[in-house]
Every structure is written in C-alpha cells, then in structure tokens.
Amino acid sequence: MRLKGWATTNARDEEWFAEFMSVNGDKALRYAYVTLRARADAEDVAQEAFIRLWRHASKHGVDTLSPALLFHTVTNLCRDKMRYFKRHPEDPSEFMETQHGVVDDSSLALDDESVLEAVMELSPPERQCILLFYYMDRSLRDTAKSLGVTEQVVKTRLYRARQHLKPMLEPMWKEGLM
C-alpha cells in the first residue's frame, strides 16, 4: 500500500504505519464509538486521527508514534465533535437519541451488555477513563497523557466512575448474574 502525496516517507515507514493502524485501528474505533455513541461519527474520528498521525509521522518520523498519542488525538477529536453537536444540533430529538440512546452494535460491545449499558450512563470524562484504563489496558500515565490531564485527575475520575457504577451493577452481583 503506497500512501500518495507524502514525499518524505519511504516504503518501510509506510509498512510500519500500516502495521500500527492494523494493531490499533479497532481499539481507536471502539473508543470513539463508545465516546460518541454513533458509528459513522466514530469512523470519521478514527480516520481523521490516523490521517493526523500520518502527517505527524511524515514530519517527525514514525518512531514518534505511540498508542498514547493515538488515543490523545482520538480524545481531542471526540471532544471537538461533541462540542460541535452541542452548538449545532441538526434535529434536537436526533441529538438526544445519540447522546442518551442504548448501544445496539454488538461488534463493538464490551464484555457484558449490562456493564456496557452502565458504562454508557457515565459522563464522557468518566467513560473515557474507564475505557482507556480498564478496557484498553492503559496505565494511569498513558491514560492521563491520552486525555491531556494529570494522573491525579484520572485517579479521581476512575474513583467517581466506580462509585457511579456500583449502585447500577450491585443488584446483578447480588443475584449472581455477573
């Protein structure tokens, strides 16, 4: 696969970047999907993130790319898209369905549907921390770097997210369903 229009890259860089995309593409898409709750928007964000990373790699080299940079880019693009939708809702009812609807795409589901639904009820900052830290297995440092906040902020958001999830999931634990 030859990426056209970038004279400063070579075939080895393109090959390395293609491998980076194949390893991290699904994770970036899932992360964007759970953050935005709309498949088309998540695909747009994931694609734009990789375009921006390719531009970054063409200037600074592919060795400067990391999953943390990818998730930082995806996070910022998701924030931009959410800000845009808040300022420019096309149809208010459609906007509310997108922001508070139930996820029905099983290909992007997490481990358990009820856990996914509970995670989707969290605020976007808490949801992003839970996804990066627990589901994407990022360290506190990587999660903080991806979100552009300090490690202490990530710890606080994780704590609050767990406190919000506890009453939602506790009945299932008591019934032994989980």
C-alpha positions in Angstrom: 0.0 0.0 0.0 1.6 3.2 -1.1 0.3 6.3 0.6 0.5 9.1 -2.1 1.3 12.7 -1.6 3.9 12.3 1.1 7.4 12.6 -0.4 9.2 12.5 2.9 8.3 8.9 3.7 9.7 5.6 2.5 8.2 2.2 2.0 9.5 1.0 5.3 7.7 3.9 7.1 4.5 3.2 5.2 4.7 -0.5 6.2 5.3 0.3 9.8 2.4 2.8 9.8 0.1 0.2 8.2 1.0 -2.2 11.0 0.4 0.5 13.6 -3.0 1.1 12.1 -3.9 -2.6 12.0 -2.9 -3.1 15.6 -4.6 0.0 17.0 -7.4 0.7 14.5 -10.1 -1.3 16.1 -9.3 0.0 19.6 -9.4 3.6 18.4 -12.8 2.9 16.6 -14.3 1.3 19.7 -13.1 4.1 21.9 -14.5 6.7 19.6 -17.8 4.8 19.3 -18.4 4.4 23.0 -17.5 8.1 23.5 -19.7 9.4 20.7 -22.3 6.7 20.5 -22.6 6.9 16.8 -20.8 4.6 14.4 -20.5 7.0 11.5 -19.0 9.7 13.7 -16.7 7.2 15.4 -15.4 6.1 12.0 -14.8 9.7 10.9 -12.9 10.4 14.1 -10.8 7.3 13.9 -9.9 8.0 10.2 -9.1 11.6 11.0 -6.9 10.5 13.9 -4.8 8.3 11.6 -4.6 11.0 9.0 -3.3 13.4 11.6 -0.8 10.8 12.9 0.4 10.1 9.4 1.1 13.8 8.9 2.9 13.9 12.3 4.9 10.8 11.2 5.9 12.4 7.9 7.3 15.4 9.7 8.8 13.8 12.8 9.3 10.1 11.9 7.2 7.0 12.6 9.3 6.3 15.7 7.5 9.2 17.5 4.1 7.5 17.2 2.6 5.7 20.2 -0.8 4.4 21.2 -0.9 7.2 23.8 -0.6 9.8 21.1 -3.3 8.0 19.1 -5.7 8.0 22.0 -4.9 11.6 22.8 -5.7 12.5 19.2 -8.9 10.5 19.2 -10.0 12.0 22.6 -9.5 15.5 21.2 -11.3 14.8 18.0 -14.2 13.3 20.0 -14.3 16.4 22.2 -14.4 18.6 19.1 -17.2 16.6 17.6 -19.3 16.7 20.8 -18.8 20.4 21.1 -19.9 20.9 17.5 -23.0 18.8 18.0 -23.9 20.8 21.2 -23.6 24.0 19.3 -25.1 22.9 16.0 -27.7 20.2 16.6 -29.5 19.4 13.3 -32.5 17.8 14.9 -32.8 18.1 18.7 -34.6 14.8 19.1 -31.9 13.1 17.0 -29.2 14.7 19.1 -30.8 13.5 22.3 -31.2 9.9 21.0 -27.5 9.9 20.0 -26.4 11.2 23.4 -28.6 9.0 25.6 -29.5 6.1 23.4 -28.8 2.4 24.0 -25.8 0.9 22.1 -27.0 -1.8 19.7 -23.9 -2.6 17.7 -22.8 -6.0 19.0 -19.5 -5.9 17.1 -18.3 -3.0 19.3 -19.7 -4.3 22.6 -17.6 -4.7 25.7 -17.5 -7.8 27.8 -21.1 -7.8 29.1 -24.1 -5.9 27.7 -25.3 -4.8 31.2 -21.8 -3.5 32.1 -21.6 -1.7 28.8 -25.0 0.0 29.4 -23.9 1.1 32.8 -20.6 2.5 31.5 -22.6 4.3 28.8 -24.6 6.1 31.5 -21.4 7.7 32.9 -20.3 11.2 31.9 -17.9 11.4 29.0 -14.8 12.1 31.1 -15.5 9.2 33.4 -16.5 6.9 30.5 -13.2 7.8 28.7 -11.1 7.0 31.8 -12.9 3.6 32.3 -12.5 2.7 28.7 -8.8 3.6 28.4 -7.7 2.2 31.8 -9.8 -1.0 32.1 -10.8 -2.0 28.6 -7.8 -0.8 26.7 -5.3 -1.7 29.5 -3.6 1.6 29.5 -1.6 2.7 32.6 -2.5 5.7 34.6 0.3 7.6 33.0 -0.9 6.7 29.4 -4.5 7.4 30.2 -3.6 10.8 31.6 -1.4 11.6 28.6 -4.2 10.4 26.2 -6.8 12.6 27.9 -4.5 15.6 28.4 -4.9 15.6 32.2 -2.8 14.7 35.2 -2.6 11.2 36.8 -4.5 12.6 39.8 -7.4 13.7 37.6 -7.5 10.2 36.1 -7.5 8.6 39.6 -10.3 10.9 40.7 -12.4 10.2 37.6 -11.9 6.4 38.0 -12.9 6.6 41.6 -16.0 8.6 40.8 -16.9 6.3 37.9 -16.6 3.2 40.1 -18.8 5.0 42.7 -21.4 5.7 40.0 -21.2 2.2 38.6 -21.6 0.5 42.0 -25.3 1.1 42.5 -26.1 0.3 38.9 -24.2 -3.1 39.0 -24.7 -4.1 42.6 -28.1 -5.8 42.1 -26.6 -8.0 39.4 -23.7 -9.0 41.7 -26.1 -9.8 44.5 -28.2 -12.0 42.1 -25.0 -13.8 41.0 -25.6 -12.9 37.4 -22.1 -11.5 36.9 
